[in-house]
């Protein structure tokens, strides 16, 4: 018999699926019992603490095999990937550390850093080094599964802060948030720059941050 899993901080569908023995998070997300969840969270990568995910019963799978012969069955899990868009102005060498693994490469302006990660990973570190000047490195600590949907104040604040518009994530539309919004609106050349959180600003922030 299925049951309800209440989302905790830092959880995502991939980690929830793995915790309950499912190879593919889509098995949970597409379950008819989760229609309300899909309507509330159309982006399956963005859950909020307190969201409710229905965990269905596992359905047995029957495979045929010849008697007296050795048969190998292999289960393949849907990979969990971390994707980061680099918005800098110069090419950088990078190192991504997550789940005890390290990935390296080079990323150009507007390029994508894309690697598989363990579904249970909650933290990562990204190191960027400008080509030709590796001593000028930047380090970023990443909290995976922490980003809220942009419909929430916390989701707006986190995106502003990620983009360099100093904005502590408090979940409250305070003076600091309005100042960060005004700076973002000026930077993006929006029709208003008074720090008000209107639909146009939210939509622009979603596209600019989430891609």
ABEGO torsion letter per residue (X at the ends): XBBBBBBBBGBBAAAAAAAAGBABAAAAAABAAAAAAAAABABAABBBBGBBBBBBBBBBBBBBBBBGBBBBBBBBBBBBBBBBBBABABBBBBBBBBGGBBBBEBBBBGBBBBBBBBAABABBBBBBBBBGBAABBBBBBBBBGABBBAABAAAAAAAAAAAGBBBBBAGBBBAAAAAAAAAAAAAAGBABAAGBBBAAAAAAAAAAAAX
